[in-house]
Amino acid sequence: MSISKIFAYIFTAVALIFEGFFGIIPFIQFLLQIVVIAFAMYFFVSLFRRKAPMIWREVVVRYIIAMTATIGFFTTLFLSFIGYHHLVPGVVSDITLSHSGQEVVFIGMSHIATPEFYSIKQQKIASLAQSGYTILVEWVKPGTPENQTIFNQSMGFDFTPTLYSKIASVINLQSQDNKMLYSGILTGSLESIDLSIDEIVALMWTGWITSTGNIVNLEWEIQETLSKASKQELLFTGWVARWLLNWSLKQSDDIETVLTSGLQAQLFSTIIDRRNDKIIEYIQNNPDKKIAIVYGALHFNGIYEALQKIDSSWKTINVDISTPYK
């Protein structure tokens, strides 16, 4: 048996096993589609061949194996790529910066992660609070209903308070719970300098005109998907979603060019860079304070670059990493 045939049978087996994972009915549908297409190809080729084709059974079987092996080949590539990002997941860093005796700890967060990730962060935050750090809490304050609508139109979907938890439930992860994250920490150690929806919308309007398109009810869409999906489909969806999260985390340095463009890039700049400005201002105005910044990981690069522009003597003295999606 030739090597090409061996690989053809291997990839055929991969395709059949992959389709069989989703249940007997999808498996039968897959086989029927392959068989119908193979017969169609046989009759089509027969019409244009001058010489009589081989025995039809042999030809159809060859077409079936060729098509299934091709599907199996690309399925193997896809699953290998996903598997790699699960084995080598993206990381979120806790980075300690120092300047003229002042220490600033950036605690990188993910709004969706494993329970273990949040447990590690909670312990780190509690330890810093006990050591006299002021904890800057990420919390976009509510705005007027009109501005919330403008913000949602700009995002393209309804950004509800429970959206993260709904997404997390689909992919078997947990959404960030600030009550748990800051449990046991004295209120005096916590401080919020974040913008409100009203302030974000005001900044958006000074730079560009927001979209007036329809707002997608993302929570409803997710609920519809959940109600129609089988257990196997949900399991696979969660696996693929974790791959996408790990992949996007690794692209965080170029996230603006990867995920956004045009007006969305300007929106991204508003909700990241303008909120960073408040943090940088706070650090400058409080040189005697030890500060911990508990914000999404995407905020760090902008904050660090801005501090370096103000004074290049800012330096990194410690980095601890954790994996939010492993």
C-alpha positions as a Markdown table, in Angstrom:
| # | Residue | x | y | z |
|---|---|---|---|---|
| 1 | Met | 0.0 | 0.0 | 0.0 |
| 2 | Ser | 1.4 | 3.4 | -1.0 |
| 3 | Ile | 2.0 | 6.2 | 1.5 |
| 4 | Ser | -0.6 | 8.4 | -0.2 |
| 5 | Lys | -3.2 | 5.7 | 0.4 |
| 6 | Ile | -2.2 | 5.3 | 4.1 |
| 7 | Phe | -2.6 | 9.1 | 4.6 |
| 8 | Ala | -5.9 | 9.1 | 2.7 |
| 9 | Tyr | -7.2 | 6.4 | 5.1 |
| 10 | Ile | -5.9 | 8.2 | 8.1 |
| 11 | Phe | -7.5 | 11.5 | 7.2 |
| 12 | Thr | -10.7 | 9.7 | 6.2 |
| 13 | Ala | -10.8 | 8.2 | 9.7 |
| 14 | Val | -10.2 | 11.7 | 11.2 |
| 15 | Ala | -13.1 | 13.1 | 9.3 |
| 16 | Leu | -15.4 | 10.2 | 10.3 |
| 17 | Ile | -14.4 | 10.4 | 14.0 |
| 18 | Phe | -14.9 | 14.2 | 14.0 |
| 19 | Glu | -18.3 | 14.0 | 12.5 |
| 20 | Gly | -19.3 | 11.1 | 14.7 |
| 21 | Phe | -18.5 | 13.1 | 17.8 |
| 22 | Phe | -21.6 | 15.3 | 17.1 |
| 23 | Gly | -24.0 | 12.3 | 17.2 |
| 24 | Ile | -25.4 | 9.6 | 15.0 |
| 25 | Ile | -27.8 | 11.8 | 13.0 |
| 26 | Pro | -25.2 | 14.4 | 12.0 |
| 27 | Phe | -22.9 | 11.5 | 11.2 |
| 28 | Ile | -25.4 | 9.9 | 8.8 |
| 29 | Gln | -26.2 | 13.3 | 7.2 |
| 30 | Phe | -22.5 | 13.7 | 6.6 |
| 31 | Leu | -22.1 | 10.3 | 5.0 |
| 32 | Leu | -25.2 | 10.8 | 2.8 |
| 33 | Gln | -23.9 | 14.2 | 1.5 |
| 34 | Ile | -20.5 | 12.6 | 0.7 |
| 35 | Val | -22.2 | 9.7 | -1.1 |
| 36 | Val | -24.6 | 11.9 | -3.1 |
| 37 | Ile | -21.7 | 14.2 | -4.2 |
| 38 | Ala | -19.6 | 11.2 | -5.2 |
| 39 | Phe | -22.3 | 9.7 | -7.4 |
| 40 | Ala | -22.9 | 13.1 | -9.0 |
| 41 | Met | -19.2 | 13.4 | -9.7 |
| 42 | Tyr | -19.2 | 9.9 | -11.2 |
| 43 | Phe | -22.1 | 10.6 | -13.6 |
| 44 | Phe | -20.7 | 14.0 | -14.5 |
| 45 | Val | -17.3 | 12.6 | -15.4 |
| 46 | Ser | -18.9 | 9.7 | -17.3 |
| 47 | Leu | -20.7 | 12.1 | -19.6 |
| 48 | Phe | -17.5 | 13.6 | -20.8 |
| 49 | Arg | -15.1 | 10.6 | -20.9 |
| 50 | Arg | -14.4 | 9.1 | -24.3 |
| 51 | Lys | -13.4 | 5.8 | -22.8 |
| 52 | Ala | -15.6 | 3.8 | -20.6 |
| 53 | Pro | -14.9 | 4.5 | -16.9 |
| 54 | Met | -13.9 | 1.9 | -14.5 |
| 55 | Ile | -16.4 | -0.1 | -12.6 |
| 56 | Trp | -18.7 | 2.4 | -11.0 |
| 57 | Arg | -18.4 | 1.0 | -7.6 |
| 58 | Glu | -14.6 | 1.5 | -7.7 |
| 59 | Val | -14.9 | 5.1 | -9.0 |
| 60 | Val | -17.5 | 6.1 | -6.4 |
| 61 | Val | -15.6 | 4.6 | -3.6 |
| 62 | Arg | -12.5 | 6.4 | -4.8 |
| 63 | Tyr | -14.4 | 9.7 | -4.9 |
| 64 | Ile | -15.8 | 9.1 | -1.4 |
| 65 | Ile | -12.4 | 8.4 | 0.1 |
| 66 | Ala | -10.8 | 11.4 | -1.7 |
| 67 | Met | -13.4 | 13.8 | -0.5 |
| 68 | Thr | -13.5 | 12.5 | 3.0 |
| 69 | Ala | -9.7 | 12.4 | 3.3 |
| 70 | Thr | -9.6 | 16.1 | 2.1 |
| 71 | Ile | -12.1 | 17.1 | 4.8 |
| 72 | Gly | -10.1 | 15.1 | 7.3 |
| 73 | Phe | -6.9 | 16.8 | 6.2 |
| 74 | Phe | -8.2 | 20.3 | 6.8 |
| 75 | Thr | -10.0 | 19.1 | 10.0 |
| 76 | Thr | -6.6 | 17.8 | 11.3 |
| 77 | Leu | -5.0 | 21.2 | 10.6 |
| 78 | Phe | -7.8 | 23.0 | 12.3 |
| 79 | Leu | -7.8 | 20.8 | 15.4 |
| 80 | Ser | -4.0 | 20.9 | 15.6 |
| 81 | Phe | -4.0 | 24.7 | 15.5 |
| 82 | Ile | -6.6 | 24.8 | 18.2 |
| 83 | Gly | -4.8 | 22.2 | 20.3 |
| 84 | Tyr | -1.6 | 24.1 | 20.1 |
| 85 | His | -3.2 | 27.2 | 21.6 |
| 86 | His | -4.6 | 25.0 | 24.4 |
| 87 | Leu | -1.2 | 23.5 | 25.2 |
| 88 | Val | 0.5 | 26.9 | 24.9 |
| 89 | Pro | -2.2 | 29.3 | 26.2 |
| 90 | Gly | -2.1 | 33.1 | 26.3 |
| 91 | Val | -0.9 | 34.7 | 29.5 |
| 92 | Val | -1.9 | 37.7 | 31.5 |
| 93 | Ser | 0.8 | 39.5 | 33.5 |
| 94 | Asp | 1.0 | 41.2 | 36.9 |
| 95 | Ile | 3.7 | 43.8 | 36.3 |
| 96 | Thr | 5.5 | 45.8 | 39.0 |
| 97 | Leu | 6.9 | 49.2 | 37.9 |
| 98 | Ser | 9.2 | 51.4 | 39.8 |
| 99 | His | 10.1 | 55.1 | 39.6 |
| 100 | Ser | 11.9 | 57.2 | 42.2 |
| 101 | Gly | 10.9 | 54.9 | 45.1 |
| 102 | Gln | 7.2 | 54.7 | 44.0 |
| 103 | Glu | 5.8 | 51.3 | 43.0 |
| 104 | Val | 2.9 | 50.7 | 40.7 |
| 105 | Val | 1.6 | 47.2 | 40.2 |
| 106 | Phe | -0.5 | 46.5 | 37.1 |
| 107 | Ile | -2.7 | 43.5 | 37.8 |
| 108 | Gly | -3.8 | 42.3 | 34.4 |
| 109 | Met | -7.4 | 41.1 | 34.3 |
| 110 | Ser | -9.7 | 39.2 | 31.9 |
| 111 | His | -13.4 | 39.7 | 32.2 |
| 112 | Ile | -13.9 | 36.0 | 31.4 |
| 113 | Ala | -11.6 | 33.4 | 32.8 |
| 114 | Thr | -11.3 | 30.2 | 34.9 |
| 115 | Pro | -12.3 | 30.3 | 38.6 |
| 116 | Glu | -8.6 | 29.5 | 39.5 |
| 117 | Phe | -7.5 | 32.6 | 37.6 |
| 118 | Tyr | -9.8 | 34.8 | 39.7 |
| 119 | Ser | -8.7 | 33.1 | 42.9 |
| 120 | Ile | -5.1 | 33.9 | 42.2 |
| 121 | Lys | -6.0 | 37.5 | 41.5 |
| 122 | Gln | -8.1 | 37.9 | 44.6 |
| 123 | Gln | -5.2 | 36.7 | 46.8 |
| 124 | Lys | -2.8 | 39.1 | 45.0 |
| 125 | Ile | -5.1 | 42.1 | 45.5 |
| 126 | Ala | -5.8 | 41.3 | 49.1 |
| 127 | Ser | -2.0 | 41.0 | 49.8 |
| 128 | Leu | -1.3 | 44.4 | 48.1 |
| 129 | Ala | -4.2 | 46.0 | 50.0 |
| 130 | Gln | -2.7 | 44.8 | 53.3 |
| 131 | Ser | 0.7 | 46.2 | 52.3 |
| 132 | Gly | -0.8 | 49.7 | 51.9 |
| 133 | Tyr | -1.5 | 49.9 | 48.2 |
| 134 | Thr | -4.4 | 51.9 | 46.9 |
| 135 | Ile | -6.3 | 49.7 | 44.5 |
| 136 | Leu | -7.6 | 51.4 | 41.4 |
| 137 | Val | -10.8 | 49.5 | 40.4 |
| 138 | Glu | -11.9 | 49.2 | 36.8 |
| 139 | Trp | -15.6 | 50.2 | 36.7 |
| 140 | Val | -17.3 | 52.1 | 33.9 |
| 141 | Lys | -20.0 | 54.0 | 35.7 |
| 142 | Pro | -23.5 | 54.0 | 34.3 |
| 143 | Gly | -24.8 | 56.9 | 32.3 |
| 144 | Thr | -28.1 | 58.2 | 31.0 |
| 145 | Pro | -30.4 | 55.9 | 29.0 |
| 146 | Glu | -29.8 | 58.1 | 25.9 |
| 147 | Asn | -26.0 | 57.8 | 26.2 |
| 148 | Gln | -26.2 | 54.1 | 26.9 |
| 149 | Thr | -28.1 | 53.7 | 23.6 |
| 150 | Ile | -25.5 | 55.7 | 21.7 |
| 151 | Phe | -22.8 | 53.6 | 23.3 |
| 152 | Asn | -24.5 | 50.4 | 22.3 |
| 153 | Gln | -25.1 | 51.6 | 18.8 |
| 154 | Ser | -21.4 | 52.3 | 18.5 |
| 155 | Met | -20.5 | 48.9 | 19.8 |
| 156 | Gly | -23.0 | 47.3 | 17.5 |
| 157 | Phe | -24.7 | 45.3 | 20.3 |
| 158 | Asp | -26.6 | 45.8 | 23.6 |
| 159 | Phe | -23.8 | 45.9 | 26.3 |
| 160 | Thr | -25.8 | 44.6 | 29.2 |
| 161 | Pro | -24.5 | 44.1 | 32.8 |
| 162 | Thr | -24.9 | 40.3 | 32.4 |
| 163 | Leu | -23.4 | 39.9 | 29.0 |
| 164 | Tyr | -20.0 | 38.6 | 30.2 |
| 165 | Ser | -21.7 | 36.0 | 32.4 |
| 166 | Lys | -23.9 | 34.8 | 29.5 |
| 167 | Ile | -20.9 | 34.5 | 27.2 |
| 168 | Ala | -18.9 | 32.7 | 30.0 |
| 169 | Ser | -21.7 | 30.2 | 30.5 |
| 170 | Val | -21.5 | 29.1 | 26.9 |
| 171 | Ile | -17.8 | 28.3 | 27.0 |
| 172 | Asn | -17.7 | 26.9 | 30.6 |
| 173 | Leu | -15.8 | 29.8 | 32.1 |
| 174 | Gln | -16.6 | 32.4 | 34.7 |
| 175 | Ser | -17.2 | 36.1 | 34.4 |
| 176 | Gln | -15.4 | 38.6 | 36.6 |
| 177 | Asp | -17.2 | 39.1 | 40.0 |
| 178 | Asn | -15.9 | 42.2 | 41.8 |
| 179 | Lys | -17.7 | 41.2 | 45.0 |
| 180 | Met | -15.5 | 38.1 | 45.2 |
| 181 | Leu | -12.4 | 39.9 | 43.8 |
| 182 | Tyr | -12.4 | 42.6 | 46.5 |
| 183 | Ser | -13.9 | 40.6 | 49.4 |
| 184 | Gly | -12.3 | 41.3 | 52.7 |
| 185 | Ile | -10.6 | 44.5 | 51.5 |
| 186 | Leu | -11.3 | 47.7 | 53.4 |
| 187 | Thr | -13.3 | 50.3 | 51.3 |
| 188 | Gly | -10.6 | 52.9 | 52.0 |
| 189 | Ser | -8.1 | 50.8 | 50.0 |
| 190 | Leu | -10.4 | 50.8 | 46.9 |
| 191 | Glu | -10.7 | 53.8 | 44.5 |
| 192 | Ser | -12.5 | 54.2 | 41.2 |
| 193 | Ile | -11.3 | 56.8 | 38.8 |
| 194 | Asp | -12.8 | 55.2 | 35.7 |
| 195 | Leu | -14.9 | 57.1 | 33.2 |
| 196 | Ser | -18.7 | 57.0 | 33.1 |
| 197 | Ile | -20.8 | 56.1 | 30.0 |
| 198 | Asp | -21.7 | 59.7 | 29.7 |
| 199 | Glu | -18.0 | 60.8 | 29.6 |
| 200 | Ile | -17.1 | 58.1 | 27.1 |
| 201 | Val | -19.9 | 59.2 | 24.8 |
| 202 | Ala | -18.9 | 62.8 | 25.1 |
| 203 | Leu | -15.3 | 61.9 | 24.1 |
| 204 | Met | -16.7 | 59.8 | 21.2 |
| 205 | Trp | -18.7 | 62.7 | 19.9 |
| 206 | Thr | -15.8 | 65.1 | 20.0 |
| 207 | Gly | -13.8 | 62.8 | 17.7 |
| 208 | Trp | -16.3 | 61.2 | 15.3 |
| 209 | Ile | -20.0 | 60.5 | 14.6 |
| 210 | Thr | -21.3 | 57.3 | 16.2 |
| 211 | Ser | -23.1 | 54.7 | 14.2 |
| 212 | Thr | -26.9 | 54.8 | 14.2 |
| 213 | Gly | -27.4 | 51.2 | 13.1 |
| 214 | Asn | -29.4 | 48.5 | 14.8 |
| 215 | Ile | -28.4 | 47.2 | 18.1 |
| 216 | Val | -27.9 | 43.4 | 18.2 |
| 217 | Asn | -29.4 | 41.7 | 21.3 |
| 218 | Leu | -26.4 | 39.6 | 21.9 |
| 219 | Glu | -27.7 | 37.9 | 25.0 |
| 220 | Trp | -30.9 | 36.8 | 23.1 |
| 221 | Glu | -28.7 | 35.4 | 20.3 |
| 222 | Ile | -26.6 | 33.5 | 22.8 |
| 223 | Gln | -29.7 | 32.1 | 24.5 |
| 224 | Glu | -31.1 | 31.0 | 21.1 |
| 225 | Thr | -27.9 | 29.2 | 20.3 |
| 226 | Leu | -27.8 | 27.4 | 23.6 |
| 227 | Ser | -31.4 | 26.2 | 23.2 |
| 228 | Lys | -30.7 | 24.6 | 19.8 |
| 229 | Ala | -27.2 | 23.2 | 20.4 |
| 230 | Ser | -26.5 | 19.7 | 21.6 |
| 231 | Lys | -24.1 | 18.9 | 24.4 |
| 232 | Gln | -21.4 | 17.9 | 22.0 |
| 233 | Glu | -21.8 | 21.1 | 20.0 |
| 234 | Leu | -21.6 | 23.2 | 23.2 |
| 235 | Leu | -18.5 | 21.3 | 24.3 |
| 236 | Phe | -16.9 | 21.9 | 20.9 |
| 237 | Thr | -18.0 | 25.5 | 20.9 |
| 238 | Gly | -16.4 | 26.0 | 24.3 |
| 239 | Trp | -13.1 | 24.4 | 23.1 |
| 240 | Val | -13.0 | 26.6 | 20.0 |
| 241 | Ala | -13.9 | 29.7 | 22.0 |
| 242 | Arg | -11.0 | 29.2 | 24.4 |
| 243 | Trp | -8.7 | 28.8 | 21.4 |
| 244 | Leu | -10.0 | 32.2 | 20.1 |
| 245 | Leu | -9.5 | 33.8 | 23.5 |
| 246 | Asn | -6.0 | 32.4 | 23.8 |
| 247 | Trp | -5.1 | 33.5 | 20.3 |
| 248 | Ser | -6.5 | 37.0 | 20.8 |
| 249 | Leu | -4.6 | 37.4 | 24.0 |
| 250 | Lys | -1.4 | 36.6 | 22.2 |
| 251 | Gln | -2.2 | 39.3 | 19.7 |
| 252 | Ser | -2.8 | 41.9 | 22.4 |
| 253 | Asp | 0.1 | 44.1 | 21.2 |
| 254 | Asp | -1.6 | 44.5 | 17.9 |
| 255 | Ile | -5.2 | 44.2 | 19.0 |
| 256 | Glu | -6.3 | 47.5 | 17.3 |
| 257 | Thr | -5.2 | 46.4 | 13.9 |
| 258 | Val | -6.3 | 42.8 | 14.4 |
| 259 | Leu | -9.8 | 43.4 | 15.8 |
| 260 | Thr | -10.8 | 46.9 | 14.8 |
| 261 | Ser | -10.7 | 49.3 | 11.9 |
| 262 | Gly | -12.1 | 52.7 | 11.0 |
| 263 | Leu | -14.8 | 53.9 | 13.4 |
| 264 | Gln | -14.4 | 50.9 | 15.6 |
| 265 | Ala | -10.7 | 51.7 | 16.0 |
| 266 | Gln | -11.6 | 55.1 | 17.2 |
| 267 | Leu | -14.1 | 53.7 | 19.6 |
| 268 | Phe | -11.4 | 51.3 | 20.9 |
| 269 | Ser | -9.1 | 54.2 | 21.4 |
| 270 | Thr | -11.7 | 56.0 | 23.4 |
| 271 | Ile | -12.6 | 53.2 | 25.7 |
| 272 | Ile | -9.0 | 52.2 | 26.2 |
| 273 | Asp | -6.7 | 55.2 | 25.8 |
| 274 | Arg | -8.9 | 57.9 | 27.3 |
| 275 | Arg | -9.5 | 55.7 | 30.4 |
| 276 | Asn | -5.7 | 55.2 | 30.6 |
| 277 | Asp | -5.3 | 58.9 | 30.7 |
| 278 | Lys | -7.1 | 59.0 | 34.0 |
| 279 | Ile | -4.8 | 56.3 | 35.5 |
| 280 | Ile | -1.7 | 58.1 | 34.3 |
| 281 | Glu | -2.9 | 61.4 | 35.8 |
| 282 | Tyr | -3.6 | 59.7 | 39.1 |
| 283 | Ile | -0.1 | 58.2 | 39.2 |
| 284 | Gln | 1.4 | 61.6 | 38.5 |
| 285 | Asn | -0.7 | 63.3 | 41.1 |
| 286 | Asn | 0.1 | 60.8 | 43.8 |
| 287 | Pro | 3.9 | 60.1 | 43.7 |
| 288 | Asp | 3.9 | 59.1 | 47.4 |
| 289 | Lys | 1.3 | 56.4 | 47.0 |
| 290 | Lys | 1.8 | 52.7 | 46.3 |
| 291 | Ile | -0.7 | 52.0 | 43.6 |
| 292 | Ala | -2.2 | 48.7 | 42.2 |
| 293 | Ile | -4.1 | 49.0 | 38.9 |
| 294 | Val | -6.7 | 46.2 | 38.5 |
| 295 | Tyr | -7.7 | 46.7 | 34.8 |
| 296 | Gly | -8.1 | 44.6 | 31.7 |
| 297 | Ala | -4.8 | 43.4 | 30.3 |
| 298 | Leu | -5.2 | 45.5 | 27.1 |
| 299 | His | -4.7 | 48.7 | 29.2 |
| 300 | Phe | -1.1 | 48.0 | 30.2 |
| 301 | Asn | 0.9 | 48.8 | 27.1 |
| 302 | Gly | -0.7 | 52.2 | 26.7 |
| 303 | Ile | -0.1 | 53.1 | 30.4 |
| 304 | Tyr | 3.5 | 51.9 | 30.3 |
| 305 | Glu | 4.3 | 53.8 | 27.1 |
| 306 | Ala | 2.7 | 57.0 | 28.4 |
| 307 | Leu | 4.7 | 56.7 | 31.7 |
| 308 | Gln | 7.9 | 56.2 | 29.7 |
| 309 | Lys | 7.3 | 59.3 | 27.6 |
| 310 | Ile | 6.8 | 61.3 | 30.8 |
| 311 | Asp | 10.0 | 59.9 | 32.4 |
| 312 | Ser | 12.1 | 57.2 | 30.8 |
| 313 | Ser | 13.4 | 56.1 | 34.3 |
| 314 | Trp | 10.2 | 54.1 | 34.8 |
| 315 | Lys | 11.3 | 50.4 | 34.8 |
| 316 | Thr | 9.9 | 46.9 | 35.3 |
| 317 | Ile | 11.1 | 45.2 | 38.4 |
| 318 | Asn | 8.9 | 42.1 | 38.5 |
| 319 | Val | 6.5 | 40.1 | 36.3 |
| 320 | Asp | 4.2 | 37.3 | 37.3 |
| 321 | Ile | 2.1 | 35.5 | 34.7 |
| 322 | Ser | -1.2 | 33.6 | 34.9 |
| 323 | Thr | -3.4 | 31.8 | 32.3 |
| 324 | Pro | -7.0 | 32.9 | 32.3 |
| 325 | Tyr | -8.3 | 30.4 | 29.7 |
| 326 | Lys | -6.4 | 27.2 | 30.5 |
